[in-house]
């Protein structure tokens, strides 16, 4: 038996041998425990569009997942798009800054080192495993190997959970601890129709508007869905709403 097979068996034993049934919350916790990091999260993505967080182990990992979803940048996003692990051992003082919007809030939340590992089964890319430590420093060789194995196990576990779900639906087991941001997906579709662009481009517009106005992405999405906010076909910016005087408040 190879070292990789032994690691997989040990991980499966931890996932399945604790009683109470397999859950995504347990999957995330085992990811953190096996790799010896402070916390972990799993983000699903499809094409250029993130679907949201499947699970997180603590408040910091939840903040990191939300930041990456809102901003479209971070270790999970890069790991997914680049199809290889992305490691930042010192988020507060990196050798080369790369996530200008993500870094500050992530450090403020308590992350000091972050590591993204793509989730993939064959040619199917699912998302990324996000690991963090509350102190700077790189992963050891054993931790790195364990993270690769854990990402492989997590990807297969997610496919297994989804396998018996009805078409075009998310398995109940995946939704139980998830934050899939459905309102953002709905808003992206509405903006795409309003200004005749792709859903991926619409999500970029929503993120830019939210960031430029200092607002959470989900709040902006709710305004779009409630038709309090509409994007202009020429500028791609808000062309609706009323100010206190009742006059149109247009952003150009």
C-alpha positions, 0 to 999 in steps of 0.5 A: 500500500502506498503512502497516498493510499494509507493517507486516504484510508486514514482520512476516510476513517476519520470521516466515517468512523465517528458516528452521526453520519457524514456531513459537510461540516465534518468534512471541513473540520477533518480538512483542518485536522488532517492538515494541522491548520487553524481552519478550513473552508470549501468553495464551489465554483462553476466556470467563472462564477463562484457558487458559494461556500459549502462549509467553514470551520470557524468565523475566520474561515467564513469571513475569508470565504465571503470575502473571496466570493464578494471580491472575486479574488483570493487563494481559492479563486486563484487555485481554481482558475490556475489549477494548482495550489496557491500558497501565501505563508505571510498574508500581512507581509507577502513578498509580492502583494497579489490580493489588494482588496482581500488581504486587509480584511482577511488579516483583520479577521485573523488570517496570517497564512492562507493556502488554496488547493483546487478540487478536481475529479478527472477533468471536472473542476468543482472549486477549491479547498481553503486553509488558513493559519492564525500565524505566518509560516508555510506548510511543512512537506507533510502538511502539503501532501496531506492537503493534496490528499484531502483536496482529492478526498473532498472533491470526491466526497462532494461529487458523491453527495451530489450524485443522487440529487435531482437535475438542476438542484443541489443535494440537501447534504451540500446545502445543510451547512452552505452559503450559496448566495442564491440572491447574487446568482439571481441578481447576476442573471437580472443584470445580464438581461438588463445590459445584454452581457454574460452572467459572469460579466454581470457578476463583475459589474455587481462586485465593482458597484458593491466595492465602489460604494462600500457595500456588501455584495449581497445587499446590492444583489437584494436591491437588484432583485427587489428592483430598487437598483437597475443597471444602465445598458450604456454605462453598466451602472445604476440608473434607478432609485430616488433621492429624498427630493423624489428626483431620479438619482442617476449614477453615470 
